[in-house]
């Protein structure tokens, strides 16, 4: 969790995490867990943690827009 907090708290960070592994190794579970940790510590005005399951996204060129539309936020 400390590494996750450092990643989250860096000012103007444009870095991303890439989680790789073979099928069945827990990539989805790990991603969901990390997002839950961030939500548990979420403070208004800070970065908003989103868990986006890519296989469900129809428009991969506009991932965020597609996600928000799918969940009726945009």
N, C-alpha and C positions, 0 to 999 in steps of 0.2 A: 504493500500500500504506500510506502514512503516514496518509491520511485514513481508511482502513479501520481501522487500529490505534486512532486517536483515537475513532472511533465505538464500537469494541469496548470500549475501556478506560474510557469515561465511567461513573462511579459511578451506580448505580441508574437507568440510562438506559432510558426507555420509548419511545425513538424507533425508527422503522422506515425502511427505504429502500424507495421505490417505483420500480421500474424499468419504464419504459414505452417503447413503440416499435411500429412496424409489424411485421407478420409477416416473419420472415426477417432481422431486423436484429441478432440475436445476444443477445437478452435472456436466453435460457436458458443460453447459453454463458458470458455474463458472470456470471450468478448462480452457476453451478457453479464458475467460476474464483475468485470472491470467497470462496465457502465453502471451497474447497481451500486458499486462502491462510490463512484462519482456522484450519483444521485443522492446517496445517503449523506454526503457532505456538501451538497449544493447550497450555495448562498445566492440570493437574488442579486443580479448584476454581474455574476461571474459567468464563465462559459457554460453553455447548456449541453449536458451530455446526451447524445442520441445514440440509440442502438438501431442501426439500419441493417436489416438482413438482406443482403444483395440479391439473392435469388428471387425475392419478391418484387424487385424494382423492375419496372417495364422500360423505363427510359434511362439507360446508364449514362448518357451524356449529360443529363441533368438530375443527378442522384438526389440532391437535397430537395429540389423543386418537386420531383416525383414522389419522394417520401412524404413531404408535407401535404401534397395534394391527396395522396392515398389515405392519409390520416385526417383529412378535412381541416388542415391548418392553413391552406393557401389556395 
